[in-house]
Amino acid sequence: MDAGSRLPIACTLDAAGAEEQLAAWASLRSRFRRALTTDAGIRLWFEPSTEAAVREIAAKEAACCAFLRLAVHREVDAVRLDITSDQADAQPVIALLAREAGAPAAR
């Protein structure tokens, strides 16, 4: 992505919508399994029973934060969510979402 086509690091949700979305992320905490940081973002794994919720949360996040890419994958014994961005400025947002979902803070 060239500098002229960069998306703004901005969320389109209002304050109440953002609070609701963060609460949705936090609802996954008890079913969080593990995380792996990648060059472009993070991979999060959850219990298989979370698939519908993870898909719903990811779809809403993709709609309000166009600078993020969210991809949900069904694995044999887990649901994996990849949160990535081509923009380095997005990494703090990715880290916030991961922490809300239960991932430990990066060191």
N, C-alpha and C positions, 0 to 999 in steps of 0.2 A: 504494500500500500504506500503510495507516495504522499508527501506532506500535504498536497492539495486535496487529497481524497480522505483524509483522516476524519473519522467521526468524532464528535465531541464526547468527552467522558462525562456524560450527564444522564440522569435517570428522569424519565417523563412522569413518574408517579408523584402525586402530591404527598404531603407529610403523612396523612392518614393511610394512604395506599402503601407508602414505603414502610410504615410501621407494621402494617398487615403482612407485607411480603417478608420482612425480617422475621416476624413471628412464624410464618410458614416455614422458612428455613430452619428456625429453632425447633420446630416440631419434629424434625428429622434426627435430632441429637441422640435420642435413646436408641436409634436403629443404625447409627453411624458405625462403620467397621474400620476403615482405614483411609489414608490419603497418601498421594504421591505427587510431589511437585514436579512439574515438567518445565521445559524452557518457555513455553507459551502460556502456562497457567497451572492448573491442578486437576488431578483425577481424584474423585471421591467414590468410595464404595459404601453401599448400604445393604441392609437385609433385603432379601427378595420381596418381602411383603410391602415394601415402600414404592414399588415401581409406579403405580398410578400417581401417588403424591409427588414423586420426584419429577415425573413427566409434566404434571400440572405446574409445579413451581418453576421448572426450567422454561416452560413455554411462556409463562408470565414474565419471567426475568428477561428472556430474549426479546419480548415485545417492548419492555420499558427501558432496556439498556442495549441499544443496537450495537454498541462497541464490543459486546461480548458474544462469543459463540458458545452455546451450550448443547451438548450432545449426550443423550441417554442411551446406554447400551445394556441389554439384558445378558448377563453371563450365567453360567451354570448354577452358581450358588450365591449370586449377588446382583445388584443393580449398580452400574458404574455411571457416574456423571462426570463428563469432561467439561471444564470451564476454561476457555482460552480467549486470547485476544492477540491481534497483531500489534497492538499498541502497548508499549511499556508502561504508559501512564495508567493503564487499567489494572495493573498488578495489585495495588492496594484494595481495589474493589473486589477483585477475585479473592484476596486473602480474607476480607471481611465476610464474604458469603461463605467461604469454607469454614471459618471460625463459628459463624452462626449455626452451621449444619453439624458442628461437633468436631471438626479437625483441630488438632493442636496448633497454636500459633507457630509460625516459622521462626527458626532461630537464626 
